[in-house]
Amino acid sequence: MYKGSYSEDGTYTGFYVEGIHENIPQPNIELTEDEWHQALSKNYKVVNGKHTYSSFIQNQEEILSNLRITRNLLLAESDWTQLEDSPLSEDKKDEWKNYREELRDLTNLDNLTNIIWPLKPL
């Protein structure tokens, strides 16, 4: 029987075969041979006690970190819109100002599983 031990965040930390390995760390889950090979690929985690494909599984901290990185890039790309010598009209500057405010507010969301990004002004 195959076993996989894992950390608090669900990342596999070791792989064992019952009968060969005497001291299998806790927590661990039982794996089929196919799941054992999958887990070795690093694309799998333990989520709610189950072997799960993890390409897009992120914890809240990872989601927030990625959100901030993207948001900061979008803010940097639009910095020019708020400069005093920007060629934009005051109405357009206000549209960009509101867009940038909406970007900053994204990190205050309660639910990070369904992020709706604001649209850039035209």
N, C-alpha and C positions, 0 to 999 in steps of 0.2 A: 504494500500500500504506500502510495506517495503522499508526502506532506509538504506544505509550504508554510514557513513561519513568516510573520509580517509585523510591521511597525504600526504605531498608532494611526498614521495617515494612510494605511493600507498598502504601503510599498512592501513587496516581498523582500525579506532579509536573509532567507536561507531555504534550501531545498533538501529533503531528506527521504530516505526509504526506510520504512518501518522494518525492523528485523536486522537491518545493517547498522543504523544509527540508534544508539541507546537513549541519548538525552536529546529529545526534540524540544526546542524552546517553545514557550507559549507566548502569545496566541499562535495557533496554527490551524490550517484547514486541510482536509483530505482532498487530494487531487487525483483525477484520472491520469493515465499516462499522457494523453493528448494535452490536458490542462497543464501538466507539469512542464511539457515542452513549450507550450505557449507562454507560461510564466517566465521561463528563461529568456524569452525575447524582450523583456522589459516593457512590453506594451500592455501588461495586465497588472491589476491591483486587486486587493480584497476590499469589496464594498459591501457593507452590511453582512459580513460573514460569507460572501460569495465571490468566487473567482470571476472577475469582470474585465472586459476589454477597456483599457483606460486612455486611449488616445485623446479623448476630450474630457476626461474626468479631471476636474480641478477643485481644490478647496476654495473657500471664500477668499483667503489671503492671496492665492494665485490669481483668481479672477480679478480682484481689486488691483493687484499689481499690474496685470496686463491691461486693465481698463485705464489706469493712470498713464502707462507708457503711451498707449494710443491717443488718449486725450491730450497729453502734453505735446505730442507730435502735431496734432490738429491745431492746438493753440499756437504753437510756434509757426506753423504754416500761415496762420491768419494774423499774426502780430502786425504786419504791415497795414492792415485795414484800420488800425486804431492810431496810426501815426498822424501827427498834425499835418504833414504835407502829403497825406494820402490823396490820390486823385478821386476818391469816392465822394458822392454827395453826402450831406448830413443824414438823409434818410437811409442810405445804404450803410453808412457807418453804424447807425443805430441797429440795423438788421444784423450786422456782423457782431456788434456788441452783445445783442441778445443771444445770438448763436454761441458766442464764447461763454456767456454766463450759463447757458444750458449745459455746455460741456463741463464746466466746473462743478455744476450741481450733480453730475452723474455719480460722483463718489459718495453722495449722501443718500443713495437709494437703499431702501430696506431689503429689496429682493434683487439680487444680482444675477438671477437665472434668466431673466427676460429683459435685457438692456435694450432700450430703444434710443439709438443715437440721433441727435438733432441733425437736421438737414442744413447743409451750407446754403447761405443765400445765393441767389443767382445774380 
